[in-house]
């Protein structure tokens, strides 16, 4: 059969609970490898039951190597798990896999990449970690950013990884690039410049402004100027180049970068859980639901 040391080894290799490891060894006559497969199969089954849950917490992380940078977001259900060291290692491993493997463009392709620290694919690693941790884990999105030799990455992470930014500047040093990334993290611009603002967003804002001006009863010529002026203000709020620079409000970001001899090429900003509808539950209700589930 098997020894207590076998249970210990199986637990260390799989991260599964002691009772599950004992059951696995019993079901497979003490065969370690078959027991690992058995636990993985059971783990996949358990993980599938968690697919309907909402995972809106988690971490974002980015790093670069040469002319390639990678930004990822991996989600979980609670902030407690987001601070778990094993979860942080999983996020870093996914990011590092995307950084060193051949460039992919879709989530399907990314999920099939073999992890840098194991023989599992990213998808398998996420499923197995879901079974191990007891919460739904979701590799939500990634961005691969490439630059030219004359360009510089600026990477900044805020609030322990809840917000991460990657910017690309041309003809600028790392300090300036990081300053701009920090600004993006704080001010959350929608895009770099005006011509990148989605047309539906511009039309919606224009309609709101026109309604406001009409309600104020202004003459047509004055109303038109007011619409233009307020739309310009709108652009200054959402376009990176036109925002007041967070470290020096006397200049906008475009001027700050130009004063340092460069230009802004691109930016990507991830914030944990943005766009995910979170389930609202107070702490007392959550505790009671867990108590009732054990009755």
Secondary structure, DSSP 4 states (H G I P E B T S, - for coil): ---HHHHHHHHHHH---HHHHHHHHHHTTT-HHHHHHHHHHHHHHHHHHTTTS---EEEEEEEEETTEEEEEEEEES-HHHHT-HHHHHHHHHHHHHHHHSPP--SHHHHHTSBPTTSSSBHHHHHHHHHHHHSS--EEEEEEEEE--TTEEEEEEEEGGGTEEEEEEEES--HHHHHHHHHHHHHH--SBSSGGGS-HHHHHHHHHHHHHHHHHTT--HHHHHHHHHHHHHHHHHHHBGGGSEETTEEEEEHHHHHHHTT-EEEEEEEEETTTT-------HHHHHHHHHHHT-
